[in-house]
Structure formats: C-alpha cells, structure tokens
C-alpha cells in the first residue's frame, strides 16, 4: 500500500498478536475481491472508473479504521481483565494467610480447653471446689468458648474471602480469554481488510493513469483559497486548522500533518482545538449532537453514506453551504458544496457547543 501512515497503523494493530495466544474463532467476515478492471475505451469511462473505485476504497478504508478502533477497545478490556486477575490473586493470597493464621488460633484454643493450659488464672479456677469457684470456672469456660467461637467465625470468613477471590480470578480470566479471542478475530479482519484495501488502491492508481491531463487537472483543481469567517471557540479553531490544510494530498489512513484522509483531517483539526476524535468517520458519527441541515454551523461534521454502519466519508462545514474535506486519491484537501461531498448525505453532528 502506498500510504506509509496506514502501514504503520496496521503494524501497530497487528503487534497485539505478539502478546496474546491463538484462540480458535469463527471465520472473519468475507470481503468481496475487487472485480478485474475492464479497460475503458474513452476518457469519460476512465473518469467514472476512477470515481467508482475511489468510493469502494473509501469504504474498505473505513472498515479498516473501525476494526482498528475496535481492536484498541478490546485490548483495553484485555488489560483491565488481566489487572483484575492479578488483584484477585493478591486477595486470595491474603485470605489464605488469614485462613492459616486463624486455623492455628483455633487449634491453640482447642488444645487449651482440653489440656487446661489456657492461662494460670484459668487453670486455677478450674481446680476450685467451692460454689464460687464453680461459678468462676463456668465463667472461664464461657470465655474460652467465646474465644473459640470468635476465632472460628474469623476462620470461616477468611475461607469465604478466599473462595470469593478465587471466583473473581476465574471470572477475570474468562473475560481476559474472551477479550483475547475477540482481539485475535479483529486482527484477522484487519489483515484481510488491509490486503483488500491494497488491491483496491492499486486499481485506483491504475485507473488514474487512464485519465486525460485535462481530467486530472479538473479532478485536483481549483483549490479554493478564499477566507471563511470562523466562529469563536473550539469549533472555530478546528475550522481554521482544517482550512489551513487546503492543497495537501489525500492519502488513505493519513492524519497529517503532510497528508490526510477524510476522518484524518477532521481528527487533526479538532485535536488542534483540544478535542480528541477517533480516526474513523463511522466512529466520529457516534459523537456529538445531531443537527439538521438547516441548523448547520461552521465546525459541524457532515457524514455521507446510506446508513450509520456504511458511512464512507466525513467533511467539515465552513458556512455558506460549503465544506472543507479530504475526498479521494489524487484530489487535495479542498472546499466544496455540501452536496459536493457526496450524493448520499446522511446527517451532521455538532462536536462541541
């Protein structure tokens, strides 16, 4: 794949396999192999082929980015479960130590009650012959029985604590195993998606070579260098940063500073404004507040796709019915109309404010 950034991201995701065991899973979802390219006979056919393949590659790229985001979440679950296992193991050790301590105390008190070796005072009381001595002896026996009972209760509590700790450890281990298995499956999905994406990108690059010089120029230009008024606050800052990237190339999986894909641009812009976003247009769609098209404000994110699960593009609204976005290979970051971002406009989200 031509994008160094995406290769590095995928290598990072795949490194999870170095720390988790292989667990048998159901086959990962299959992605259709790209159909062989039929050489276009006209320049217009070449342009359409390029646009179609670009859209296909955008979708696969979003699948890849979502898989990476999911993998990070599952890795966090694995780390949490592992920590819980360690904590439960420590509790079990403490309970076992208490169990042993109170077992010894019970044994000692039992021996004392049978052998009359409790303390010198108690031994003397037990050998008395008067009524008062008898009462004193009975009281001493009650003290001894109470001590035994207290120790037994503590012993029982320690055993219960140890049992609970063991159960917590087992539950934690199961969660860790489930998280590992899910991470394994996601890693396999990422590998398959990456390979498909590389094939798609090669097809897109091949399609680009069939465009006429005029079509290549029209595809990349003009770059709008106009001035747009940004509102105060984080949304305005993100808008200014996004507009400052105009003219920089589109690269799948890139998030700046020299190149971008669609969600990489919005991520980069909002990060500069102090707001963290995931590198996935579908994941970004889950954030913020939904706004109608008539209520759009500069800094809002606009999404394109037939449904939330099939979103393939995100752009940033800059006012006046215009957006700034990183659209596809061969096209630099530029402005366009809202409909210029795609014919399948889905909705908008206000990330801040």
N, C-alpha and C positions, 0 to 999 in steps of 0.2 A: 504494500500500500504506500502511496506517495506521502501520506501525512506522518511526519516523524512524531508529532504530538500524540496521535492516536496509537501508534505503535507503542510509545512509552506507557500510555494509559493502559493498554491491553496487557503489556508485560507486567505492570503493577498488579492488575487484577488476577492474572494467571499465577502470580507468586504465591497466592493462597495455597496452591496445591503442595507447596513445599512444607507446610505445617499441618496439613490435615490428611487423614488416612482415606484411602479409596473405599467408598461405600457404594454398593450396588444400587442403582436408581433406575427409574423408568426412562425410556429414551427421551432425549430433549426434543422440543418442538422442531419439526422439519421446516426449512425454508426452501421455497422453490428455487431451483437453479435457474439463473438467467437464461432466457432463450437465445439461441445463436442470432447474431445480428445479420439481417438481410441488407446488403449494401444498398444505400439509397441511390436513386437514379437522378435526383435533382437536388439543388441546394435547399429548397424548402423541406424536402423529405429529410435531409441531413439535420436541419434545424429542429424539426419535430422529434427525430430520433434522439437527439441530444437532450431535449427538454424532457422527454418521457423517461429516459434512463436516469437523468438527474433526479427526477422525482422518486424513482424506485430506490436510488442510492440514498436519498434523504431518509426514506422510511427505514431502510436497513440500518442506517447510522443511528436513528432514534431508538431502534430495537437494541442496538449495541449499548448506547448510553444508558438506557433504562436497566439493562442487565447489569451494567457496572454499578449503578446506583443501588440496585437490589443486593448485589454481592457485598457492597460495603455495609449495608444494614444487617445482612446475615452474619457477616464477620463480627460485627459489634455484638450480636446475640451470642455468638460462639464465645467471644471474650468474656461476656457477662456470665454465661453459664459456667465457664471454666473457673472464674473467680468465686462463684457460688460453691462449686465443688471443693475448692481449696478452703473456703470459710467453714463449710460443713465438716470437712475433715478435721479442722482445728477444734471445732466444737466437740467432735467425737473423742478426740484425744483428751480434752479437758474432762469430759464426762467419764471417760474410762479411768482417769486418775482419781476423780472423786469417788467413783464406784469402789476402787481398790482401797481408798482411804477409809471409807465408811464400813467396808467389809471387815477391815481389821479392827475397827472400833467395836462393831457388833460382836466379833469373836472374843475380843478382850473382855467386854462386859459379860458375855455369856460365861466365860471361864470364871470371872469374879463371882458371879451369882452361884455357881456350883461349888466353887472351892473356898468361898468365904474370904477371898483375898481382895475385897473391894477397897477398903481403907482401914486403918487400925481402929478408927472410931466405930465404923460399921461392924467390924468383926467383934468388937467388944459388946456392942449392943445385941448382937445375935446370940451371945453366950449368957445373957442375963436370965434370972429366974423369977423376978417379981412381975406383978401386973404391969407396973410402969415400964419395966424392961421389955415386956411383951409388946406393949403399945409402941415403944421406941423401935423395937425390932420390926414390927409391921410397917411402921412409917419408913424405915430404912429400906425395906423390901420394895415399898411403893416407889421410892426414889430410884432404886435400882431398875425397877420395871419401866419407870418413865424414861430413864436414860436409854434403856434398851429400845423402847418404842421410838424415841426421837431419832436414834441412830438408824433404826430400821426404815423410818419414813424418809430420812435423808438418802439412805441407800437406794430405796425404791425410786425416789425422784431422780437420782443420778442414773439409774438404769434406764428410766423413761427418757431422760435427756439424751443418753447415748443412742437409744433406739430412734428417737426423732432425728438426731443428727445423721444417723446412717440413712434414714429415709430421704432426708434433704439432699444428701450426697447422691443417692441413686436418682432422684428426680433431676438434679442438676446435671448428672452425667447423661441422662436421656435427652435433656434439652440440648446439651452440647453435641451429642451424636446427631440429633435432628438438624441442628444448625450446620454441622459439618456436611451432612448429606445434601442439604439444600445448596450450600456453597459449592459443592462438587458439581451439582447439576447446573448451577448458574455458570460455573466456569466452563463447562462443556458447551453451554449455549453461547457464551461469549466467543469461544474458539470457533464454533460453527458460523456464527454471525460475522465474525471478523473475516473468515475466509470468503464468505459470500459477498461481503462488502468490497473486499479487494477485487473480486471478479467484476462486480458492478462498476467499480471505479475505472478499471481498465477499459470496460466497454464505453463508459462515458468519455474517457480521454480519446478513445479511438473515434467516437462519434464527432468529437470536437474537430478532429483533423479534416473532416469532410465538409466543414462549414466554409463558405466563401469568406475572403477577407472582409467584405462589407458586413456580413452577418456576424462575424467575430467582433467587429467594431461596434455594431449596433447592440450586441449582447452585453458588452462591457461598459458602454458609454451611453449617454453622457453621465458624468458624476456630478451631482448637484452640490455645489459649494456654497449654497445660499445660507443666510443667517436665520436661525429659528430662535424665538424667544423662549427660554427655559424658565419654568416657574421656580420659586424658592423651595428649598428642602431637598431631600434625598432623591425624589423623582426627577427634579430638575437637574441635579448633579449627574445622575445616571444618563439623562438625555444628552447633556453636554459631552460626556465621555463617549457615548455611542456615536454621536455626530463627528467627533474628532477622529474616528477610525475610518471615515469615508476614504475610499480609494485603496484600502488594504485588501489583499487577496482572500478569497474563500478557500479554506482547507478543511476537509472533513475531520472532526474531532478536535479542532484547534480552539483555544480560548484566549488568544493574544500572547504577547502584545503585537506581534507582527502579522498575524493572520487569524481568521475566525471561521467557525461555522455559525449557524443561526443562534442556537442556545448559548454557544460560547461567547458571542457578542453581548447578549443581554446579561449573562453571568458577569462578564468582565466589567460592563458599565455599572451594574448595581454594586459589585464588590468595591469599586472605587468610591461609591457613595455610602459604604459601610453596611451594606445589606448582602447577606450570603444567599446564593441561589444554587440549586443543583445543575449539573451540566446535562440537561435533558429537557426538551420542550414539554414533554408529557409530564415530567415531574414538576416543572415550573407551573404548569396549569393547575396543579393541586394547591398552589399557594395563593395568598391574597384574597381580594374580594371581587366577585363577579360584577362587571359593569356592562350596561347596554351600549350599543354602538352610538347612540345619540348622546351618551354621557361621557364619551372618551375624553381623557385629559392627557397632556404630554407626560410621558413616563409610563403610561399603561402598556402592558404587554398584550399583543394580539396573537391569536393562535389559529392555525389552519389545519384542517383535517375533517374527516367525516364524523368522528366521534372522539371523546377524550382518549380512548385507547389507540386511536390511529392518527393522532396528531403527528405531523411531519415537519412543521415549520412554526417559528415564533419570530415576531418582529416587535419593534418599539414604536409607539405612537408619538409623533412630534408636533401635532397640531395641524389644523387646516386640512384635514383629510389625508395627511401624509404619514409615512412610516420611514424608519431607517432600519435596514436589515442586511444580513449576510445571506444571500439567497441560494447560490449554487456555484459549482465549479466553473471557473472562467469568468465569473462576474464578481467584481469587487464589492466591498461594502458600499451601499448607496441608498439614496432615498427613492421612494416610490409612493404611489397612491395606496390606500388601504386594500383595494381590490388587486393592486399590482403584486401584493404578497401572495396571492393565490385565489383561485375561484371557489375555494371551499372554506371560506372564513367561518370559524366555529364560535369564537367569542373572545372576550377580553378580561384581563384580571388587573386590578389595582394592587400593586405590591406594597406600597406604603401610602399613608394618608387616608 
